[in-house]
Amino acid sequence: MNKHILAASLLIASFSANAQIVLEKTLTSNTYIQVVNFAISGKKLVTYDTLAKQIKLFNTDYSLWKSIPIPSIPNYTHETYSLDYRVPFISETLFNSDNLIEFILLYHSQIVGNQNNYFLLNEKGDVLQDFGPQISNSYSFDVMKFSKNEYKLVVREWPSTVNRIYSLPGSLPCDDVCDNSNVGLKEINNNSTGGIVEAIPNPSSNTVTITYSLPSNVRASSLDIFNSNGQKVKSVSLDRHSKQIVIDNREFPSGMYFYSIVADGMQSTVRKMIVVK
């Protein structure tokens, strides 16, 4: 018995001695923490404080670098769920050549009942671009790299076939953290996680169709669906030879859901889906 106890103690001690994981910091947030490589300021941790309505940026030593209040726009209220648990398209020199931080956020009209607008804003609260009302269609945004220092913003309207392409004056410092978790960047012919578009119809009360594409060499992939509390409620394996999947939303309670593709451990851009009864 003593020999067994001694062996178990030595085994535990061996595991403890080889452990490499050390808790460095605990940050409170109900959104994803992003690693963003800003062109001027370098790498920062970015999160969104829904209670304080602030975008918070931390240095890599976890000290607070900057807090940006969500800008107020006359006759609009900011939709906090539009962040999809991330701060979309946050950058310094992509949308212009100054040193201010810019990002795209969704706002709800206080005048027109079902109208939402996406705005490109900077940290001072200036509106740099109004992408127009989103009433019956859904919008998706992608920043695409066309050449070494040439980027385009593609705004897609679903279910219509309208694609608006905007030239961007700036560029991004692409390195190991310049990917879909950063600013939604997708390099042409270099998509490691595959593509995903808006669920149609959205909102839905019955079934919804999600169109996707996967890399040819993918080994394992799934479509994961989460509720508004971040809990995974469904995961469906994907076939790389197919292009669409139909989800029966009748099994879900009414509310807001988020979905993304996970291909070989890499997650695509997170998108939003509304279920109504």
Buried (B, 14 or more C-beta within 10 A) or exposed (E): EEEEEEEEEEEEEEEEEEEEEEEEEEEEEBBBBBBBBBBEBEBBBBBBBBEEEBBBBBBEEEEEBBEBEBBEBEEBEBBBBBBBBBBBBBBBBBBBEEEBBBBBBBBBBEEEEEBBBBBBBBBEEEBEBEBEBBEEBBBBBBBBBEEEEEBBBBBBBBEEEEEEEBEBEBBBBBEEEBBBBBBBBBBEEEBBBBBBBBBBBBBBEEEBBBBBBBBEEBEEBBBBBBBEEEEEBBEBEBEBEEEEBEBEBEEBEEEEBBBBBBBBEBBBBBBBBBBEE
